[in-house]
Amino acid sequence: MNDPDLADLDAFAAVARARSFRGAAHLRGVSASTLSEAVRRLEARLGVRLLNRTTRSVTATEAGQRLLDRLAPALGEIAAALDTVNSFRDSPTGTLRLNVPTFVARVILPPIIASFIKAFPAITVEVEAEDTYIDVLAAGFDAGIRYDERLERDMIAVPIGPRVQRFALGAAPGYLAARGRPLHPRDLLAHACIRHRFASGSTPAWEFERAGEIIRVDPSGPVVATVTDLEIAVALSGLGIVASFEEWLAPHFLSGGLEPVLEDWCQSFSGPFLYFPSRRLMPAPLRAFVDHVKALPAE
């Protein structure tokens, strides 16, 4: 039996992690057929099936999972070792892949990415916005950005963007004139509230805090959406009270389209963190980005 090609092993690991030829191909910038051929070639050389394929899913066989468990750390070290030559260039090159929440992608990340690309023009940054928790490394990303996530062992977290943020509630002046202004979180149960549903399907309760007292309410209303722009537009039309990041509502507070509601009850929380694996050899694009983020002034 000939020794397997390293590129075929890497292709297998990418597909097994993504559980999809198409998904792995998208992350790698190659065709699904190229990855499929690489896996077939590897299976033929090893004489064992590594992946179970159906029209709906791709899963590792027992042999495939055992190979992946041993292979993934080694491939990571090989890639990082090869990437060390980047340190000898005037400017690092390569691709940085980030998985971030939608809010971060739209509000926090743009100026950071802009200044980073100006400093490191040879690096390409790929950003995927996703509001569900995923294993970013298994999905082929170099790092992720999340809020107060419980990080896995060997992960490092670095603050990125504002250190403190706040949720806010707002309603159109016409709505408040017609329905009255809530003075306590429990008053929201008698109001029309515009709810946000995450991609996971959860619609979390609204949580408030004042003087150490924490209150959670689960109000109802005319609209439940996964798109914040739609939720704000519905509130601006006078149909109810919306809750979101203060940064998203602030422009409408300034314009008068919305008025703040229950300001003294709205909670503050810690800002987002860039998180990535703790490993001896870090890819040059990721190291450059981490150093760039650390050098930014605290907000």
Buried (B, 14 or more C-beta within 10 A) or exposed (E): EEEBEEEBBBBBBBBBBBBBBEBBBBBBEBEBEEBBEBBEBBBEBBEEBBBEEEEEEBEBBEBBBEBBEEBBEEBBEBEBEEBEEBEEEEEBBBEBBBBBBBBBBBBBBEEBBEEBEEBBEBBEBBBBBBBEBEEBBBBBBBBBBBEEBEBEEEBBBBBBBBEEBEBBBBBBEEBBEEBEBBEEBEBBEEBBBBBBBBEEEEEEEBBBBBEEEEBEBEBEBEBEBBEBEEBBBBBBEBBBBBBBBBBBBBEBBEEEBBBBBBEEBBBEEEBBBBBBBEEEBBBBBBBBBBEBBEEBEEE
